[in-house]
Amino acid sequence: MTAARVLVLGGTGEGRLLADMLVQAGYDVVLSFAGRTSAPAPSLARVRSGGFGGAEGLAAYLTAERIAACVDATHPFAARMSANALAACESAGVPRMALVRPEWVPVDGDRWIPVDDLAQAARLLPAMGRRVFVAFADGLEALAELDLDFVVRRAEPGPVALARARVLVARGPFARDDERALFVAERIDVVLAKASGGKASRAKLDAARNLGLPVVLLRRPAPPPGPVADTTEAAGAWVRANAGP
Ligand SMILES: NC(=O)c1ccc[n+]([C@@H]2O[C@H](COP(=O)([O-])OP(=O)(O)OC[C@H]3O[C@@H](n4cnc5c(N)ncnc54)[C@H](OP(=O)(O)O)[C@@H]3O)[C@@H](O)[C@H]2O)c1
C-alpha cells in the first residue's frame, strides 16, 4: 500500500518538526515554503518552494498531487496563504487543519502595548522614545514619516522602507542576554514586534522586560476558521485521523 501524501504548508519551526514527525510515522510528506529564506533548515520531507498561484493554483496542486490531507503550519501573520489554503482545500475536498502556536502571555514586568496595525503603532511611537528596535522588515512604509531612529532586524538581506534605519541581518533563535546586550549597545527606547508566539523569538520580549522597555506588539490576524492544533503532537493526531494510514 502506498503511503498517504500530506502537504505541510511551512514557514515555522513547528511546521518543520511536524513534517519530520510525519515522515518518521511513514507518511509521504511535502513541506512547502514561500521561498523567501535562502537556506531553510534541512527536513526529512520532500521540500518545494514558491507560491502555488493563489487558491486556484493550490487547489489544482492538491488534486494533481493526490494530497490526502493538508496542515497549514504557516507563520501566524501569513494570512493570505492561510485563506488560500482554506479555500483551496474546500474546493478540492481535501481535509485541512491549522497548526497555530499559542499566543505569548505577559508576565509581571512586561510592558506590552498591543496594536492592531502599524498605523496605530506610528501614532504611539513618537511619545515612547527616539530609538526603536523593529523585529521585522515588511510594511514599514507606515513608519516612514516618523522623526525617529530605527534599528531593523530582518532574516534575509533586502530593502527597508525607512530613511534612518540601521539594518541588521540575523536569523533566530536569539538568546535573551544577547538581545539585552544589543538593546543596550543600540540605546533602544522601545521595541516594535509582531505577536508571533513561539520560543524562538520570545527572547527580545524577555530582554525588554529585563531593561524595563515598552514593547509595541502587533496583534495577530484572526486565525483561519476550522480545526486548529497548538502542538505538533495534536496536529500529528489530526493527520492520523484524517489522512488515512
Ligand atoms: N513565510 C515565512 O516563512 C514567514 C516567516 C516569518 C514571518 N513571516 C511573516 O508572515 C507575513 C506574511 O508572510 P508571507 O508573505 O509568507 O505570507 P502571505 O502574505 O500569507 O503569503 C503571500 C503568498 O506567498 C506564498 N506563500 C506563503 N506561504 C507559502 C508556503 N508555505 N508555501 C508556498 N507558498 C507560500 C503564496 O503565494 P501563492 O498565492 O502564489 O500561492 C501566498 O499567497 C509577514 O508578516 C512575514 O513577516 C513569514
The ligand as a MOL file (V3000), in Angstrom:
LIG
                    3D

  0  0  0     0  0            999 V3000
M  V30 BEGIN CTAB
M  V30 COUNTS 48 52 0 0 0
M  V30 BEGIN ATOM
M  V30 1 N 6.7350 32.6930 5.0260 0
M  V30 2 C 7.5310 32.6390 6.0800 0
M  V30 3 O 8.3470 31.7320 6.1930 0
M  V30 4 C 7.4520 33.6750 7.2000 0
M  V30 5 C 8.3660 33.5810 8.2430 0
M  V30 6 C 8.3540 34.5440 9.2470 0
M  V30 7 C 7.4270 35.5650 9.1940 0
M  V30 8 N 6.5300 35.6410 8.1840 0 CHG=1
M  V30 9 C 5.5770 36.7420 8.2220 0
M  V30 10 O 4.3210 36.3960 7.6760 0
M  V30 11 C 3.7570 37.5290 6.9920 0
M  V30 12 C 3.3460 37.2100 5.5820 0
M  V30 13 O 4.3140 36.3870 5.0120 0
M  V30 14 P 4.1150 35.5980 3.6820 0
M  V30 15 O 4.3120 36.5290 2.5200 0
M  V30 16 O 4.9680 34.3980 3.8110 0 CHG=-1
M  V30 17 O 2.5740 35.1310 3.7490 0
M  V30 18 P 1.2990 35.5840 2.9320 0
M  V30 19 O 1.2740 37.0480 2.7440 0
M  V30 20 O 0.1420 34.9420 3.5910 0
M  V30 21 O 1.5410 34.8400 1.5430 0
M  V30 22 C 1.8270 35.5010 0.3440 0
M  V30 23 C 1.9950 34.4780 -0.7270 0
M  V30 24 O 3.2130 33.7560 -0.5580 0
M  V30 25 C 3.0350 32.3950 -0.9660 0
M  V30 26 N 3.2400 31.5360 0.2120 0
M  V30 27 C 3.1940 31.8680 1.5350 0
M  V30 28 N 3.4750 30.8140 2.3020 0
M  V30 29 C 3.6880 29.7720 1.4600 0
M  V30 30 C 4.0340 28.3960 1.6440 0
M  V30 31 N 4.2230 27.8880 2.8780 0
M  V30 32 N 4.1810 27.6150 0.5330 0
M  V30 33 C 4.0110 28.1290 -0.7090 0
M  V30 34 N 3.6940 29.4210 -0.9490 0
M  V30 35 C 3.5450 30.2350 0.1170 0
M  V30 36 C 1.6300 32.2920 -1.5030 0
M  V30 37 O 1.6970 32.5610 -2.8830 0
M  V30 38 P 0.6090 31.9850 -3.9280 0
M  V30 39 O -0.6340 32.8010 -3.7170 0
M  V30 40 O 1.2530 32.1960 -5.2750 0
M  V30 41 O 0.3870 30.5340 -3.6090 0
M  V30 42 C 0.9170 33.3990 -0.7590 0
M  V30 43 O -0.2490 33.8750 -1.3820 0
M  V30 44 C 4.7880 38.6060 7.0770 0
M  V30 45 O 4.3560 39.4060 8.1390 0
M  V30 46 C 6.0710 37.8970 7.4100 0
M  V30 47 O 6.8920 38.7320 8.1910 0
M  V30 48 C 6.5240 34.7030 7.1760 0
M  V30 END ATOM
M  V30 BEGIN BOND
M  V30 1 1 1 2
M  V30 2 2 2 3
M  V30 3 1 2 4
M  V30 4 1 4 5
M  V30 5 2 4 48
M  V30 6 2 5 6
M  V30 7 1 6 7
M  V30 8 2 7 8
M  V30 9 1 8 9
M  V30 10 1 8 48
M  V30 11 1 9 10
M  V30 12 1 9 46
M  V30 13 1 10 11
M  V30 14 1 11 12
M  V30 15 1 11 44
M  V30 16 1 12 13
M  V30 17 1 13 14
M  V30 18 2 14 15
M  V30 19 1 14 16
M  V30 20 1 14 17
M  V30 21 1 17 18
M  V30 22 2 18 19
M  V30 23 1 18 20
M  V30 24 1 18 21
M  V30 25 1 21 22
M  V30 26 1 22 23
M  V30 27 1 23 24
M  V30 28 1 23 42
M  V30 29 1 24 25
M  V30 30 1 25 26
M  V30 31 1 25 36
M  V30 32 1 26 27
M  V30 33 1 26 35
M  V30 34 2 27 28
M  V30 35 1 28 29
M  V30 36 1 29 30
M  V30 37 2 29 35
M  V30 38 1 30 31
M  V30 39 2 30 32
M  V30 40 1 32 33
M  V30 41 2 33 34
M  V30 42 1 34 35
M  V30 43 1 36 37
M  V30 44 1 36 42
M  V30 45 1 37 38
M  V30 46 2 38 39
M  V30 47 1 38 40
M  V30 48 1 38 41
M  V30 49 1 42 43
M  V30 50 1 44 45
M  V30 51 1 44 46
M  V30 52 1 46 47
M  V30 END BOND
M  V30 END CTAB
M  END
